[in-house]
Amino acid sequence: MPFPDKKLRLYIEELFPKLVALDENQLKPSAEYPYILTAGQRRGETSNTIIRDSSWDKKRKVTSLYISPNDAAELSLETGDDVKITTKSGVGKTYVEVTNHQPDGFVSLPNGLGLDFMPANGEEVRIGVSPNELTLTNDKDFFAGTPWHKRVPARIEKLV
């Protein structure tokens, strides 16, 4: 510790003015985007873009959008239903997995997907949704410059 009293200094001059100016209303969902998307959730089935051939995914689980039972019921969704995810920066299509592990109002997509795969038959297949395509680069942490992948306003619609 570089300080004579051996105590940490938690006050960071650049951060506190921003902390004081936080507006709670900016964190609330809007009518246009009523859900908060975690674009890039770590899951046991994903591993940073190494998944290209999804033929092993027999349960259709790897690229699913997690959604809570209450939100799924509100949207008339069941596990396996196809959905469209819309954010300010893009649109993705996948299927849902209804899970108690997802809180109401929040949905999530796995990280490491949105890849193109060319199987032997030559018909290119898109595997999952790329979190970067749903995240605005200018919605970011002011200090580190990291985009807010974990808090992306989104709309979910059932595809028929």
Stockholm file with secondary structure:
# STOCKHOLM 1.0

chainA/1-160         MPFPDKKLRLYIEELFPKLVALDENQLKPSAEYPYILTAGQRRGETSNTIIRDSSWDKKRKVTSLYISPNDAAELSLETGDDVKITTKSGVGKTYVEVTNHQPDGFVSLPNGLGLDFMPANGEEVRIGVSPNELTLTNDKDFFAGTPWHKRVPARIEKLV
#=GR chainA/1-160 SS CCSTTCCCCCCCTTTHHHHHTCCGGGGSCCSSSCEEEEEEECCTTCCTTCCCCGGGCTTSCTTCEEECHHHHHHTTCCTTCEEEEECSSCEEEEEEEECTTSCTTEEEEESSCCEEECCTTCCCEEESCCGGGGSCTTSBCTTTCCBCTTCEEEEEEECC
#=GC SS_cons         CCSTTCCCCCCCTTTHHHHHTCCGGGGSCCSSSCEEEEEEECCTTCCTTCCCCGGGCTTSCTTCEEECHHHHHHTTCCTTCEEEEECSSCEEEEEEEECTTSCTTEEEEESSCCEEECCTTCCCEEESCCGGGGSCTTSBCTTTCCBCTTCEEEEEEECC
//
